[in-house]
Amino acid sequence: MKQRKQRTAPEGIVLNKYLAHAGIDSRRKTVELIKDEMIRINGKIVTDPAHRVMPKDHVKVGNKLVSAEARTYILLNKPIGFVTTVSDDKGRPTVMSLLPRTIKARLYPVGRLDRDTTGLLLMTNDGEMTQRLAHPRFEVQKVYRVLLDKPLEHAHLEEIKAGVRLSDGRVYVDRVAPMSGTRAKAVIVTLHSGRYRVVRRLFEHFGYEVKALDRFKFADLTQDDLSVGMWRHLTPHEVAQFTGAKHTACCVAEVPSKAQELAA
């Protein structure tokens, strides 16, 4: 009986996947860079997204040498006063400064929290996951505590439940309810929308000033054991929920996953 030859896994990593793991962008976006002749491997332009990158290859995007890093996923409980960008041309402190220098991965925030908003923020170098979470069809549920300058009127509460038309379209919430014992000044809002400053604009539409805003739940992630100004790596199980990956041990390799106090 003729024995079937065992197939060996191909060497290297597909170019667009390599670039996504290097934190350049999603696989779909890196295909555009490749076809635009922006990628050089060992000094030669490569236009095939399926080209396999070998371990000793030198890959450049434009004039910048890149390498595929181990994917890293961090959950940060953002304090007030930090902007959600990698750098800031106005010199304001960014969320990147809240992480220790021992983390060498080039991380990017997933979505945004404005400077005066506290709460959960994902940071990763997985460009593909970032694009997926940013897409409206993924529908990540977010839950906020909102402190208003005055009690929320019942009529406004009902209007918010029905949907409110803002300048960039109608906004629907999953749930909105005053917190008990707060005389309706503190409100819990649950929604899927990722529009910029959408919670603040929702209440400002009715003439309220948002005195404090905290995102205390992001999908199934919570602030449990994660005080303001603390961070931790996602567990492999948590990563799998966002990426669909079956094996995610690479994601927690650099720093212990236990939540750590940030250095002063």
C-alpha positions in Angstrom: 0.0 0.0 0.0 1.4 3.3 -1.0 2.0 5.6 1.9 0.8 9.2 1.6 3.6 11.8 2.0 3.2 14.0 5.0 2.9 17.7 4.2 5.4 20.0 5.9 4.3 23.5 6.9 5.7 26.1 4.6 8.6 28.2 5.9 8.3 31.8 6.8 5.2 34.0 7.2 3.0 35.5 4.6 4.0 39.2 4.0 0.7 40.9 4.7 0.4 38.9 7.9 4.0 39.7 8.8 3.3 43.4 8.4 0.1 43.2 10.5 2.0 41.5 13.3 4.6 44.2 13.1 1.9 46.7 14.0 1.8 48.4 10.6 -1.9 48.0 10.0 -4.5 45.3 9.3 -3.8 42.6 6.7 -6.3 44.2 4.4 -4.6 47.6 4.6 -1.1 46.3 4.3 -2.1 44.7 1.0 -2.5 48.2 -0.3 1.0 49.2 0.8 2.4 46.1 -0.9 0.7 46.8 -4.2 1.8 50.4 -4.0 5.4 49.1 -4.0 6.1 50.5 -0.5 7.6 47.2 0.7 11.2 46.1 0.2 12.6 42.7 1.3 16.4 42.5 1.3 16.5 45.7 -0.9 14.0 44.5 -3.5 10.5 45.7 -4.0 7.9 43.0 -3.4 4.4 43.4 -4.7 2.9 39.9 -3.8 1.0 39.9 -0.5 1.5 36.1 -0.3 5.3 36.3 -0.5 6.7 34.5 2.5 9.1 36.3 4.8 12.0 34.2 6.1 13.5 34.7 9.6 16.7 36.4 8.3 14.9 38.7 5.8 15.2 42.5 6.2 11.8 44.1 5.6 11.3 47.8 5.1 8.2 49.9 4.8 9.4 52.9 2.9 12.8 53.5 4.5 11.8 52.1 7.9 13.0 48.6 9.0 10.2 46.6 10.6 10.0 43.3 12.4 7.1 41.1 13.4 6.7 41.4 17.1 5.0 39.0 19.5 1.4 40.2 19.7 0.7 42.0 23.0 -2.7 43.0 24.5 -3.0 45.3 27.5 -6.0 46.5 29.4 -5.4 50.0 31.0 -7.7 51.7 33.5 -7.1 55.2 32.2 -6.8 58.2 34.6 -8.1 61.6 33.9 -5.8 64.1 32.1 -4.2 61.7 29.5 -4.9 61.8 25.8 -5.5 58.6 23.9 -2.7 58.9 21.3 0.8 57.6 20.8 2.2 61.1 20.8 0.8 64.6 21.2 2.0 67.7 19.3 0.8 69.9 22.2 3.0 68.2 24.7 0.1 66.7 26.8 0.7 63.4 28.5 -0.5 60.4 26.6 -1.6 56.9 27.6 1.6 55.5 26.4 3.5 57.2 29.3 1.4 55.1 31.7 3.1 51.9 30.6 6.6 50.9 31.9 9.6 50.9 29.6 10.0 47.2 30.0 7.2 46.8 27.4 9.1 47.0 24.1 6.2 46.3 21.8 4.9 49.2 19.7 1.4 49.5 21.1 -1.6 51.5 19.8 -4.8 52.4 21.6 -8.0 50.6 20.3 -10.5 53.4 19.9 -10.4 56.5 22.1 -11.3 57.9 25.4 -11.1 61.7 25.6 -8.8 63.5 27.9 -11.3 64.0 30.7 -12.8 60.5 30.5 -11.5 57.6 32.7 -11.9 53.9 32.3 -11.0 50.8 30.3 -8.8 51.1 27.2 -7.3 48.3 25.2 -3.8 48.7 23.8 -2.2 46.3 21.3 0.2 45.9 18.4 -2.2 43.6 16.6 -3.3 45.9 13.7 -5.8 43.3 12.4 -7.6 43.1 15.8 -7.7 46.9 16.1 -9.4 47.2 12.7 -11.9 44.5 13.6 -12.8 46.1 16.9 -13.2 49.5 15.3 -15.7 48.1 12.7 -19.3 48.8 13.6 -20.3 45.2 12.8 -18.2 43.9 15.6 -20.4 45.8 18.0 -18.4 45.9 21.2 -20.6 46.8 24.1 -19.4 49.5 26.4 -20.9 50.6 29.8 -20.3 54.0 31.3 -21.0 55.8 34.6 -22.0 59.4 33.9 -22.2 62.1 36.5 -24.3 65.1 35.4 -24.5 68.6 36.8 -28.2 68.2 37.5 -30.8 65.4 37.8 -31.8 63.7 34.5 -35.4 64.6 33.7 -37.7 61.7 33.0 -38.7 63.1 29.6 -35.1 63.3 28.5 -34.5 59.7 29.8 -37.4 58.5 27.6 -36.1 60.4 24.6 -32.6 58.8 25.0 -34.2 55.4 25.2 -36.0 56.0 21.9 -32.9 57.3 20.1 -31.5 60.7 19.7 -30.5 62.4 16.5 -27.1 64.1 16.8 -25.1 66.0 14.1 -23.6 62.8 12.8 -26.7 60.7 12.9 -29.1 59.0 15.3 -27.7 57.3 18.4 -29.3 54.4 20.1 -28.4 53.1 23.5 -28.9 49.6 24.8 -29.8 50.7 28.2 -29.9 54.0 30.3 -30.9 54.2 33.9 -30.2 56.5 36.9 -28.1 55.0 39.7 -30.1 54.4 42.8 -29.6 56.9 45.6 -28.0 59.6 43.4 -31.1 61.7 42.8 -30.7 60.9 39.1 -27.5 62.9 38.7 -25.5 59.7 38.2 -26.6 57.6 35.2 -25.5 54.2 33.7 -25.4 54.1 29.9 -24.8 50.9 27.9 -24.2 51.2 24.1 -22.3 49.9 21.1 -21.6 53.1 19.3 -17.9 54.0 18.9 -18.5 57.6 17.7 -16.2 60.3 19.1 -17.4 61.7 22.5 -20.8 60.2 21.9 -21.9 59.9 25.5 -21.0 63.5 26.3 -22.7 64.8 23.2 -25.8 62.7 24.0 -26.3 64.5 27.3 -25.1 67.9 26.1 -27.8 67.7 23.4 -30.3 68.1 26.3 -28.4 70.9 28.1 -26.6 68.8 30.7 -22.9 69.2 31.6 -21.1 65.9 32.1 -19.0 66.3 35.3 -17.4 62.9 35.2 -17.4 60.0 32.7 -16.0 56.5 33.4 -16.1 53.5 31.1 -16.1 50.6 33.5 -16.9 47.8 31.1 -15.7 47.0 27.6 -17.2 43.8 26.1 -16.6 41.3 28.9 -13.7 43.1 30.4 -14.3 45.0 33.7 -12.4 47.1 36.2 -12.2 44.3 38.8 -8.8 44.4 40.5 -7.8 47.2 38.2 -7.8 50.6 39.9 -7.4 53.8 38.1 -3.8 54.1 36.8 -3.3 50.3 36.7 -2.8 47.9 33.8 -2.6 44.2 33.0 -2.1 41.9 30.1 -5.2 40.2 28.8 -5.4 36.5 29.5 -5.2 34.0 26.6 -9.0 33.4 27.0 -9.8 37.1 26.8 -7.6 37.5 23.7 -9.4 34.6 22.1 -12.7 36.4 22.6 -11.5 39.3 20.4 -9.4 37.5 17.9 -10.9 34.1 17.6 -7.4 32.6 18.1 -7.2 29.1 19.5 -3.7 29.5 20.9 -2.7 32.9 22.3 0.2 32.1 24.7 2.4 34.5 22.7 0.3 37.4 23.9 1.4 37.4 27.6 5.1 36.6 27.3 6.9 39.9 28.1 5.5 41.0 31.5 3.6 39.1 34.3 -0.1 39.3 33.6 -0.9 40.2 37.2 -2.1 43.9 37.5 0.7 46.2 38.5 0.9 49.6 40.0 2.3 52.1 37.6 5.6 53.8 38.5 5.2 57.3 39.7 
